Amino acid sequence: MKKVLVLFSHPNYEKSRVNKVLINHIKDIENVTVHDLYEEYPDFHIDVKFEKELLNTHDVIIWHHPFYWYSCPPLMKQWIDMVLEFNWAYGPEGKALHNKICLNAITTGGSKEVYCSAGYNSFTVAQFLRPFEQTANLCGMNYLPPFAVMGTHKLSDEKLENYKLNYGKLIDLLKSDVLLNNVEKTSFINDYPQLKNE
Ligand SMILES: Cc1cc2nc3c(=O)[nH]c(=O)nc-3n(C[C@H](O)[C@H](O)[C@H](O)COP(=O)(O)O)c2cc1C
């Protein structure tokens, strides 16, 4: 069974509605480590050695964060900058992350409809996430499409409940390694048949 590391980054968790529900649902699943970066490093001083050990002992890495200005909150970026060192994560000797699975789990205020060339955000979520995709590629990881909860401002409790259950299902599928064959063909991992909202 694969081990899943959820690198969670939310600058204002006390006021969170959506991420709080998602994280509470998955935090006690077996073989899942939820690592809350803002709780661990409020001063932004990341313990790089510890983070590398965590990465070494997990097979699936999830960058879980709300979408802030079309990207991740700053501590998530700091984590990427500090932890993914040359000749460890990438470069001629950098093979530590090779063949691990990696994806973003994001929540967005904007709805799916506004993330396209004709919508007011002009670009797709996949386009905004390109730096994450290429970071994973450079590190030899297998980058999967994002899990996305979109339109959070108008999201009903019922729909949020569905997303929560699907996030739990996704984690179970990632743990048992059954996802990889079809998933790369979908824009969002949510659209994988076994995760479609009933
Ligand atoms: C500083 C800031 C920047 C944001 N930028 C975006 C954005 O670029 N795109 C978007 O769709 N939503 C954006 N939002 C909305 C958040 O993504 C949304 O409120 C969040 O995902 C809801 O999750 P939560 O209830 O766990 O906080 C932004 C919110 C804040 C506070």
The ligand as a MOL file (V3000), in Angstrom:
LIG
                    3D

  0  0  0     0  0            999 V3000
M  V30 BEGIN CTAB
M  V30 COUNTS 31 33 0 0 0
M  V30 BEGIN ATOM
M  V30 1 C -5.7000 36.3540 -1.0570 0
M  V30 2 C -6.7230 35.5490 -1.7900 0
M  V30 3 C -6.5090 35.2720 -3.1300 0
M  V30 4 C -7.4410 34.5120 -3.8360 0
M  V30 5 N -7.1970 34.2540 -5.1500 0
M  V30 6 C -8.0650 33.4810 -5.8570 0
M  V30 7 C -7.7970 33.1620 -7.2180 0
M  V30 8 O -6.7770 33.5400 -7.7920 0
M  V30 9 N -8.7060 32.4260 -7.8730 0
M  V30 10 C -9.8550 31.9570 -7.2820 0
M  V30 11 O -10.6220 31.2630 -7.9420 0
M  V30 12 N -10.0960 32.2100 -5.9730 0
M  V30 13 C -9.2460 32.9660 -5.2520 0
M  V30 14 N -9.4750 33.2200 -3.9200 0
M  V30 15 C -10.6210 32.5700 -3.2510 0
M  V30 16 C -10.1540 31.3380 -2.4670 0
M  V30 17 O -9.5210 30.4070 -3.3180 0
M  V30 18 C -11.3130 30.6540 -1.7400 0
M  V30 19 O -11.8470 31.5980 -0.8510 0
M  V30 20 C -10.8530 29.4240 -0.9850 0
M  V30 21 O -10.4340 28.4300 -1.8750 0
M  V30 22 C -11.9800 28.8800 -0.1240 0
M  V30 23 O -11.4710 27.8590 0.7340 0
M  V30 24 P -11.5490 27.9820 2.3230 0
M  V30 25 O -13.0050 28.0540 2.7110 0
M  V30 26 O -10.8920 26.7470 2.8520 0
M  V30 27 O -10.7850 29.2270 2.7040 0
M  V30 28 C -8.5950 34.0040 -3.1940 0
M  V30 29 C -8.7920 34.2900 -1.8360 0
M  V30 30 C -7.8790 35.0540 -1.1460 0
M  V30 31 C -8.1150 35.3430 0.3230 0
M  V30 END ATOM
M  V30 BEGIN BOND
M  V30 1 1 1 2
M  V30 2 1 2 3
M  V30 3 2 2 30
M  V30 4 2 3 4
M  V30 5 1 4 5
M  V30 6 1 4 28
M  V30 7 2 5 6
M  V30 8 1 6 7
M  V30 9 1 6 13
M  V30 10 2 7 8
M  V30 11 1 7 9
M  V30 12 1 9 10
M  V30 13 2 10 11
M  V30 14 1 10 12
M  V30 15 2 12 13
M  V30 16 1 13 14
M  V30 17 1 14 15
M  V30 18 1 14 28
M  V30 19 1 15 16
M  V30 20 1 16 17
M  V30 21 1 16 18
M  V30 22 1 18 19
M  V30 23 1 18 20
M  V30 24 1 20 21
M  V30 25 1 20 22
M  V30 26 1 22 23
M  V30 27 1 23 24
M  V30 28 2 24 25
M  V30 29 1 24 26
M  V30 30 1 24 27
M  V30 31 2 28 29
M  V30 32 1 29 30
M  V30 33 1 30 31
M  V30 END BOND
M  V30 END CTAB
M  END
